[in-house]
Amino acid sequence: MINLIIRERRIELAFEGQGSLEFERNKMDLPAHSTVPLQAWGSNYRVLPIPKYDTDKNPSLKQNDGY
């Protein structure tokens, strides 16, 4: 039942920019599209980098893995 609900939400929100948030919330892999390969749950590429400005202002910040 959950998979049917998730599938319906994907169709309903297809062009509203909510897809990646749904995958994060449900701890699912991001499917491959265009030139981007599948991004597994927990992959370093699913975490955004800490901006350079912030790491310069606070040297104790450690950059996220993968960046």
Secondary structure, DSSP 8 states (H G I E B T S, - for coil): -HHHHHHHHHHHTTTTT-HHHHHHHTT--B--BTTB--B-TT-GGGS----HHHHHH-TT----TT-
